[in-house]
Amino acid sequence: MRKEILRSLEENGSLPPLPKVLLELQKMVQDPDCNADDIYRLIQADPVLTGRLITLSNTVFFGGGREKIDTLQNAIVRLGVKMAIDLCYCVEAPKAFGKTKSFNQAHFWKHSLAVAHLSRILANILIDDPDILEASFLSGLMHDIGILVFDYLNPGDYGEFLIAKDISDSDLTMEVLERSVFGIDHQELGMVFVRKWWKLPENVLDAIADHHDEYIDDGRSVTLAQIINAANDLANKYQISHPIMCHHKESSGESLTKKAGITGQELDEFIDQAKTGLTVFDNIFDD
């Protein structure tokens, strides 16, 4: 089935394209002559997106609780251009796939956003490379995009797989179960999809492809994929869980938070931030 899935992915012209505003933002980021004012004008042209970015800039994720932001310009100043663009993905990407048939997509994206938030926190402490650090939030947000692609390409078979394999009770990881049935897992499928159709940066592709790579303290540098894995583990452990729960190792999150020097109290605060910040996304993800 692997060959059929990959062929369908390569040839299927009905796969969700990158939303237009995100495509335009990608072009701007790659244009050396583009500046923050150009990005501001593009976002401002979409009143709904503008309003949501202003709302998000006032959440606890991004320093909300200080002076209230009420203009897009001030929102971008608070967020920074890169984070403002990443939040455009938060707002626009969930619209691309429409309603999923096999699971609750709103829960899926809320979990993904929590992973993005926790990934950024861990990366800020553990990653020195600025390019990889910049990719941490978007990588966390997109880490499970392959699950959406599975559901989009073959909702019948994938829905039956989720039920028949009884994911939550299996001792095997989800990616092992997927490979046993489809010959490919959601990590690889997601990476191939975004490389072909959404053209995300290589750092993000690498993180998506290996996001179940568990951190082992063997003296080597921490990878972005391992940070995503740890953030995913923490989100599940603290009940910001995926609509598709499966067997997962519960040591990666603890290992990396320990390596980062994050105390139990600090971790609780980060989790509370995530849970509180997610409430503002109800209208976005449930539309």
Secondary structure, 3 states (H helix, E strand, C coil): CHHHHHHHHHHCCCCCCCCHHHHHHHHHHHCCCCCHHHHHHHHHCCHHHHHHHHHHHCCHHHCCCCCCCCCHHHHHHHHCHHHHHHHHHHHHHHHHCCCCCCCCHHHHHHHHHHHHHHHHHHHHHHCCCHHHHHHHHHHHHHCCHHHHHHHHHCHHHHHHHHHHCCHHHCCCEHHHHHHHHHCCCHHHHHHHHHHHHHCCCHHHHHHHHCCCCCCCCCCCCCCHHHHHHHHHHHHHHCCCCCCCCCECCCCHHHHHHHHCCCCHHHHHHHHHHHHHHHHHHHHHHHC
